Amino acid sequence: MGAGWEEYKPCAAMVAAQCIYAALALWAKAVFTGGMSTMVFVVYRQAIATVFLVPIAIIANRRKKKETRLGMTGFSLIFVASLFGATVNQYVYYQGLHLGSSSMATAMSNLIPAITFVMAASVGLEKVDLRRVRSLAKIFGTTVCVGGAMAMAFFKGPRLLNSSSLIVDLNFLLHSSASSKWVMGALFLICSSCCWSLWLILQVPSSIASLNHMQPCHQLPNLVPICKSYMDPLTLSAWMCFLSTLQSAVLVSFLVPDINAWKIHSLLELGCCLFAVSYKLARSPLLQSWCISVRGPLYSAMFNPLCTVIATVVAAAFLHEELHIGSLFGATAIVAGLYIVLWGKAADGGGKSGGSVPEHSHDVEKAAMRSESQLDVGEGITEPLLEAGNTAEK
């Protein structure tokens, strides 16, 4: 009995994690529908995370004060990373969630591995060989993902739930288009996935430099040398949360001048802000690292579509979100494309000994496969470095 449970522990952990991700998307959608500003939500979320992380970082590094200091170059680098990797990233995600739906938000997050593949190939971290099946699979899977995202954005079609008739007029099916609000939500979510993929790409030099010092940052001229700051991951996360809080607050003061937007009107809104932080702290990178060490880097990414299924079912049942043919078709295409990209990655792992693929591509894709949909700045920083640290200890 004990041995059997040990075998299913990674699966249970991933299912529980996906349930938590779906719960946050649904809860946030509910409070945004109730009138809470998405930008104010980001400020509160980052501020609460800062309150949690700063004392922990200070205590953890009380004997290593040097690692908590920043020079001008390091500060500028982390400021820019916080702006695009946390502030803008979270704003466009939650704005897309507000304008679209929780099911669309969770579905669009499955674009991250495909977008990361495109970005990695464009900067030379991923070698594309059209003679290899793995490369063709990744290209085809990426194309399917993009097609699914476009279908979700620009084609809604008739409703599938609570429809008065199951007979669909073909002319209506072909010419039914999404509203401008829905399209903007989809574009915001695609932009969020692009920001997250870019942040994963920028982490690769840090991961490589931590694994071995034979690949310094200046040998990767196409990438921002984040590893030059060479800071403790926990401290770096605290700095990013703090800077993101300030950036978000400044943006809110310009874009949302109404002082009433800062008010929390209900326990539902307060609970969502706290849950957004507590869920991030609870889903520590240790969980991801443990599952990866037991089942491999592709394992956690295989469960991503489960979040979409949970969010869609719960939203339709309790939040009365409409499910359209275009949304169903687009989400199915995105999930199918994700699994094709994962299959290409699995084939890539099998042919690793050939030496034709740059070593960095594996770091990029492992980071992409480990990344879940939700945009947590702390996790984005620490996962590759934690893995590197564990490798070094061995």
C-alpha positions in Angstrom: 0.0 0.0 0.0 2.8 2.4 1.0 4.8 1.6 -2.2 1.7 2.2 -4.3 1.1 5.6 -2.8 4.7 6.6 -3.3 4.2 5.9 -7.0 1.1 8.2 -7.3 2.5 11.1 -5.1 3.8 13.1 -8.1 0.5 12.7 -9.9 -1.5 13.8 -6.8 0.8 16.8 -6.3 0.4 18.0 -9.9 -3.4 17.5 -9.8 -3.6 19.5 -6.5 -1.4 22.2 -8.0 -3.6 22.5 -11.1 -6.7 22.8 -8.9 -5.0 25.7 -7.0 -4.1 27.4 -10.3 -7.7 27.1 -11.5 -9.0 28.3 -8.2 -6.9 31.5 -8.4 -8.1 32.2 -12.0 -11.7 31.7 -11.0 -11.4 33.7 -7.8 -9.6 36.6 -9.6 -12.2 36.6 -12.4 -15.0 36.9 -9.8 -13.4 39.9 -8.0 -12.6 41.7 -11.2 -16.2 41.2 -12.4 -17.3 42.6 -9.0 -15.4 45.8 -9.8 -11.9 45.5 -8.4 -9.2 47.1 -10.5 -6.7 44.6 -12.0 -3.8 47.0 -11.6 -4.7 47.6 -7.9 -4.9 43.9 -7.5 -1.3 43.5 -8.8 -0.1 46.2 -6.4 -1.6 44.5 -3.4 -0.4 41.1 -4.5 3.2 42.3 -5.0 3.1 44.3 -1.8 1.9 41.4 0.3 4.5 39.1 -1.3 7.2 41.7 -0.5 6.1 41.8 3.2 6.5 38.0 3.3 9.7 37.7 1.3 11.9 40.5 2.6 12.1 39.3 6.2 12.7 35.7 5.0 15.5 36.9 2.7 17.1 39.0 5.4 17.1 36.2 7.9 18.3 33.6 5.4 21.2 35.9 4.3 22.1 37.6 7.6 25.6 36.2 7.4 26.0 37.0 3.7 25.3 40.7 3.6 27.3 41.1 0.4 24.7 39.1 -1.6 21.9 41.5 -0.6 23.7 44.5 -2.1 23.2 45.9 -5.6 25.4 48.0 -7.7 24.0 50.4 -10.2 24.3 47.9 -13.1 22.6 45.2 -11.0 19.9 47.5 -9.9 19.1 48.7 -13.4 19.1 45.1 -14.7 16.7 43.9 -11.9 14.5 47.0 -12.3 14.0 46.3 -16.0 13.5 42.6 -15.3 10.9 43.5 -12.7 9.1 45.9 -15.0 8.7 43.4 -17.9 8.9 40.1 -16.0 6.6 41.0 -13.2 4.7 44.3 -13.4 3.7 44.3 -17.1 3.5 40.5 -17.2 1.0 40.3 -14.4 -1.0 43.4 -15.5 -1.6 42.0 -19.0 -2.4 38.6 -17.7 -5.0 39.8 -15.2 -6.4 42.4 -17.6 -6.8 39.6 -20.2 -8.5 37.4 -17.5 -10.9 40.3 -16.8 -11.8 41.0 -20.4 -11.9 37.4 -21.4 -12.7 34.4 -19.3 -10.9 32.1 -16.8 -11.0 29.2 -19.2 -9.4 31.3 -22.0 -6.7 32.6 -19.5 -5.8 29.1 -18.4 -5.8 27.8 -22.0 -3.6 30.6 -23.4 -0.9 29.7 -20.8 -0.3 26.5 -22.7 1.3 28.6 -25.4 4.4 29.2 -23.2 6.4 26.2 -24.3 5.7 26.9 -28.0 6.5 30.6 -27.7 9.7 29.8 -25.8 10.8 27.4 -28.6 10.3 30.2 -31.1 12.3 32.8 -29.0 15.0 30.3 -28.2 15.4 29.4 -31.9 15.5 33.1 -32.9 18.4 33.9 -30.5 20.4 30.7 -31.3 19.6 28.8 -28.1 17.6 26.2 -30.0 18.9 24.7 -33.2 16.2 23.9 -35.8 17.0 21.0 -38.1 14.3 20.4 -40.7 15.7 17.0 -41.3 14.9 15.9 -37.8 11.5 14.7 -36.7 11.8 16.5 -33.3 12.2 19.9 -35.0 9.3 19.3 -37.4 7.2 18.3 -34.4 8.0 21.5 -32.5 7.3 23.7 -35.5 4.1 21.9 -36.3 3.0 22.0 -32.6 3.8 25.7 -32.4 1.8 26.4 -35.5 -1.2 24.4 -34.1 -0.9 26.4 -30.8 -0.9 29.7 -32.6 -3.8 28.7 -34.7 -5.8 27.7 -31.6 -4.9 31.0 -30.0 -6.1 32.9 -33.0 -9.3 30.9 -33.1 -10.0 31.7 -29.4 -9.3 35.4 -30.1 -11.2 36.1 -33.3 -13.9 33.3 -33.5 -16.5 32.6 -30.9 -19.3 30.9 -32.7 -22.6 29.9 -31.0 -22.9 28.9 -27.4 -22.5 25.3 -26.5 -24.1 25.6 -23.0 -27.6 26.8 -22.3 -28.3 27.0 -26.0 -31.9 26.9 -27.1 -31.2 24.6 -29.9 -28.5 22.1 -30.8 -29.0 22.9 -34.5 -26.4 25.5 -35.6 -26.9 27.7 -38.6 -23.9 27.2 -40.8 -23.9 30.8 -41.9 -23.9 32.0 -38.3 -21.1 29.6 -37.5 -18.9 30.9 -40.3 -19.5 34.6 -39.7 -19.9 34.8 -36.0 -17.0 36.9 -34.6 -15.8 37.8 -31.2 -16.5 41.1 -29.6 -13.7 43.7 -29.3 -13.5 43.2 -25.6 -13.0 39.4 -26.0 -10.3 40.0 -28.7 -8.5 42.5 -26.5 -8.6 39.9 -23.6 -7.1 37.3 -25.9 -4.4 39.6 -27.1 -3.5 40.6 -23.5 -3.1 36.9 -22.6 -1.0 36.2 -25.6 1.2 39.1 -24.7 1.4 37.7 -21.2 2.6 34.4 -22.5 5.2 36.2 -24.6 6.5 38.1 -21.6 6.8 34.9 -19.5 8.6 33.1 -22.3 11.0 36.0 -22.7 11.7 35.9 -19.0 12.5 32.2 -19.2 14.9 32.9 -22.0 16.6 35.6 -20.0 17.1 33.2 -17.1 19.2 30.7 -19.2 22.5 32.4 -18.7 22.0 32.4 -14.9 21.2 28.7 -15.0 24.3 28.0 -17.1 26.6 30.2 -15.1 25.5 28.5 -11.9 26.1 25.1 -13.3 29.6 25.8 -14.4 31.7 28.9 -14.8 33.1 27.9 -18.2 30.2 29.7 -19.9 30.4 33.3 -18.7 27.7 35.8 -19.6 29.7 37.8 -22.1 29.8 34.7 -24.3 26.1 35.1 -24.8 25.9 38.5 -26.5 22.3 38.1 -27.7 20.9 37.8 -24.1 20.7 40.2 -21.2 23.4 39.1 -18.8 21.2 38.7 -15.7 23.8 36.4 -14.1 26.2 39.3 -13.7 24.2 40.4 -10.7 24.9 37.0 -9.3 22.6 37.4 -6.3 21.0 34.8 -4.1 17.7 33.7 -5.7 15.6 34.4 -2.6 17.1 37.9 -2.2 16.6 38.5 -5.9 12.9 37.5 -5.6 12.5 39.9 -2.7 14.0 42.8 -4.7 11.9 42.1 -7.7 8.7 42.0 -5.6 9.6 45.2 -4.0 10.5 47.0 -7.2 7.4 45.6 -8.9 5.3 47.0 -6.1 6.7 50.5 -6.6 6.3 50.2 -10.4 2.7 49.0 -10.2 1.8 51.7 -7.7 3.2 54.4 -10.0 1.3 53.0 -13.0 -1.9 52.9 -11.0 -1.5 56.5 -9.9 -1.3 57.6 -13.6 -3.7 55.2 -15.2 -6.3 54.9 -12.4 -6.5 58.3 -10.7 -9.7 57.5 -8.8 -8.7 57.1 -5.2 -11.7 54.8 -4.6 -10.1 52.2 -6.8 -7.7 51.4 -3.9 -10.6 50.4 -1.6 -11.2 46.8 -0.8 -14.9 46.4 -0.7 -15.4 42.9 0.5 -13.8 39.9 2.2 -13.9 38.2 -1.2 -11.4 40.8 -2.6 -9.2 40.7 0.4 -9.2 36.9 0.4 -8.2 36.8 -3.3 -5.2 39.1 -2.7 -4.0 36.9 0.2 -4.7 33.7 -1.7 -2.7 35.0 -4.7 0.3 35.3 -2.4 -0.2 32.3 -0.2 -0.7 30.0 -3.2 2.5 31.3 -4.7 4.4 30.6 -1.5 2.7 27.2 -1.0 3.6 26.1 -4.5 7.3 26.3 -3.8 9.8 25.5 -6.5 10.6 22.6 -4.3 7.4 20.9 -5.4 8.3 21.4 -9.1 11.9 20.3 -8.5 10.8 17.2 -6.7 8.3 16.1 -9.4 11.0 16.8 -12.1 13.6 14.8 -10.2 11.1 11.9 -9.9 9.4 11.9 -13.3 11.5 14.3 -15.5 11.0 17.9 -16.8 8.1 17.1 -19.1 6.0 15.6 -16.3 4.6 18.8 -14.8 3.9 20.4 -18.2 1.7 17.4 -19.1 -0.7 18.4 -16.4 -1.2 22.0 -17.6 -4.3 21.3 -19.7 -6.0 19.9 -16.5 -6.2 23.5 -15.2 -8.1 24.6 -18.3 -10.6 21.7 -17.9 -11.2 22.5 -14.2 -11.6 26.2 -14.8 -14.0 25.7 -17.8 -16.2 23.2 -15.9 -16.4 25.3 -12.6 -16.8 28.6 -14.5 -19.7 27.2 -16.5 -21.4 25.7 -13.5 -21.0 28.4 -10.9 -19.9 31.6 -12.6 -22.2 31.1 -15.6 -19.5 31.7 -18.1 -20.5 31.1 -21.7 -18.7 28.3 -23.6 -18.6 28.8 -27.3 -17.5 26.6 -30.2 -14.6 28.8 -31.0 -13.3 28.7 -27.4 -13.6 24.9 -27.3 -11.9 24.5 -30.7 -9.2 26.9 -29.9 -8.5 25.4 -26.5 -8.4 21.9 -28.0 -5.9 23.1 -30.6 -3.7 24.7 -28.1 -3.6 21.6 -25.9 -2.9 19.4 -28.9 -0.1 21.7 -30.0 1.3 21.7 -26.5 1.5 17.9 -26.5 3.1 17.9 -29.9 5.8 20.3 -28.7 6.3 18.1 -25.6 6.6 15.0 -27.9 9.2 16.9 -29.9 11.1 17.7 -26.6 10.9 14.0 -25.6 12.4 13.0 -29.0 15.0 15.7 -28.4 16.0 14.2 -25.1 16.3 10.8 -26.8 18.8 12.1 -29.3 20.8 14.2 -27.0 24.0 12.3 -27.6 24.2 13.5 -31.1 25.6 16.8 -30.0 23.9 18.8 -32.7 21.7 20.6 -30.3 23.1 23.5 -28.3 23.3 22.6 -24.6 21.4 25.8 -23.8 18.3 24.6 -25.5 17.7 22.0 -22.9 17.9 24.6 -20.2 15.4 26.8 -22.0 12.9 24.0 -22.6 13.3 22.6 -19.1 12.5 26.0 -17.7 9.5 26.2 -20.1 8.2 22.8 -19.2 8.5 23.6 -15.5 6.8 26.9 -15.8 3.1 26.7 -15.0 0.7 29.3 -16.3 0.5 31.6 -13.4 3.0 34.5 -13.5 4.9 34.4 -10.3 8.0 36.4 -10.3 9.6 34.6 -7.4 9.2 31.2 -9.1 10.4 32.5 -12.4 13.7 33.5 -10.8 14.3 30.6 -8.5 13.4 27.4 -10.4 16.4 27.3 -12.8 18.8 28.4 -10.0 17.4 25.9 -7.6 18.0 23.1 -10.1 21.5 24.4 -10.8 22.2 24.5 -7.1 21.0 21.0 -6.6 23.2 19.8 -9.5 26.2 21.5 -8.0 25.7 19.9 -4.6 25.6 16.4 -6.2 
